Amino acid sequence: MELTNSFESLLRTFSPVFSEPSFATFRLLMTGWILSMRHRYVTDLIISSDSVENGHFSDYHRFFSQAVWDIDHLWKLLARAIVDNLIGADATIVLSGDDTLCRKRGLGIFGTGMHHDAMSSSKSKKICHWGHDWVDLCIVIAHPWWAPTKVFSLPICMRLYRNKQGLTKGNRKSKKKPTAGQVRAASKQAKQAAAKKKQAAANAKKTHKPAKTHKTRPELMIEMVELVASWFPERQFILVVDSLYSGKSVLSKLPENFELIGPVHAKAALYAPAPKETKVRRGPRRKKGDRLKDASAWEKDNSRWQTLHYDQYGLHGSLRVKTRTGLYYKAGNDRLLRLVLSQDTVGQRPTRIFYCTDVSMQPKEILSIFSQRWSIEVTHFDCKQHLGLEDPANRTPKAVERTAPMSMFLYSLTIVWFATEGYEDLQFPHRPWYHWKSEPSFADMLTTLRRKSWDDKLSRVSLNATPNDNTVSLLTYLATLAG
């Protein structure tokens, strides 16, 4: 089974990542991933791509767990395809970053741990689940011509976050209790030697700090940001994140071609810029001015409000704002920021302070761009519902780090295909109760790709089917699984 020729040509642009045999396996697995109507287990992908008799099934498992290929190279080519096809040559590229939890079961799966589940939690009760926590970075495509009122976040990089519990899982070994004879055999000299050895190890630990093995989610985010900056050194970027990624770990390490928009922590200390020194005095110059008011005090002072009206994806209503420049010193040192206090006059949005590293940007544009961050939450939902982000059942490190990201990879590639070729074949089902629909969702794009692939395949099927042609039976089988 093959996907439509226009999508196959897109897949062929990734052939430099793989060897020739691995690329053939990659193409079949991606075909099965698109056509599958159930869980994206490797064995299900073999059936969906009609590859049961095409090599041993273990070859498809080894593609993820043992084959030699670099997933960052795959992401790089995908990012290049998105930028070349969907973004203007001189346009600033907006990126969104976040993380999502994929629930799993079993202690033997690499990288799993207990993570906060934002979907199941409430303000009064925090809930954790066992699973994988994926940190991802996406290119934001705002108001494309085929969906003028929508915003899409297309993943271009992913990292698996492992908390300290996941890093130490399985490392504890139960110590056997020594026998009475062993205790008596331990002489005074042996105890003294052990004490000296312990002291030497403690001294060495003070002078030589061990290499850090644990990376936080913000550290993984800035790792991906630096990677993207190296892919496109000539382009300008705006990174939009939530409060977890707007602190010191990201702000203090931003590449030169990156700007950042994010919320200020509720208890953060903000400062005025350092005043110009008019007198000569001893000591170093001041790095920050007086401390500024927090959000509640700033809201109540006599400074002027400005009312902004929005009617766009992720933001509908009116906001009152105040703005000034200042320093988020603990996170960004003496980097000057544009601070925006936002107050919802109609809805229930909390009053918050946002910042932007580009002080020339106006509050209306800052809040407008920040609202586009919601599209990454929709991406996570679509990838779990339609592309099986939570489905893969791999256990080994390489297989875990390579398999689930394929759903995010195909999400981006499907939208690129639709924007360049697939829009011509878009069809909405006849629904009298929803006749006004004119803009496709991702589910519509995926359905268009599947229908176009089956149309191309069935148009070549002879009325007198040959014994080896089981296209119709495969289609019937997949249709029975759709429910």
Salt bridges, closest charged atoms under 4 A:
GLU8 OE2 - ARG27 NH1 3.59
ASP59 OD1 - ARG62 NH1 3.66
ASP72 OD2 - ARG159 NH2 3.04
ASP98 OD2 - ARG373 NH1 3.13
ASP99 OD2 - ARG217 NH1 3.56
ASP117 OD2 - ARG103 NH2 2.74
ASP117 OD2 - HIS129 ND1 2.76
ASP133 OD2 - HIS115 ND1 3.94
ASP133 OD2 - ARG217 NH1 3.19
ASP136 OD2 - HIS380 NE2 2.89
GLU219 OE2 - LYS212 NZ 2.84
GLU223 OE2 - ARG159 NE 2.78
GLU223 OE1 - LYS215 NZ 2.58
GLU259 OE1 - ARG335 NH2 3.65
GLU277 OE2 - ARG281 NH2 3.30
ASP290 OD1 - ARG286 NH2 3.86
ASP301 OD2 - LYS293 NZ 3.59
ASP301 OD1 - LYS322 NZ 2.64
ASP311 OD1 - HIS316 ND1 2.70
ASP344 OD2 - ARG349 NH1 3.20
GLU377 OE2 - ARG373 NH2 3.45
ASP382 OD1 - HIS386 NE2 3.98
ASP391 OD1 - HIS39 ND1 3.38
ASP444 OD2 - LYS437 NZ 2.55
ASP456 OD1 - LYS452 NZ 3.61
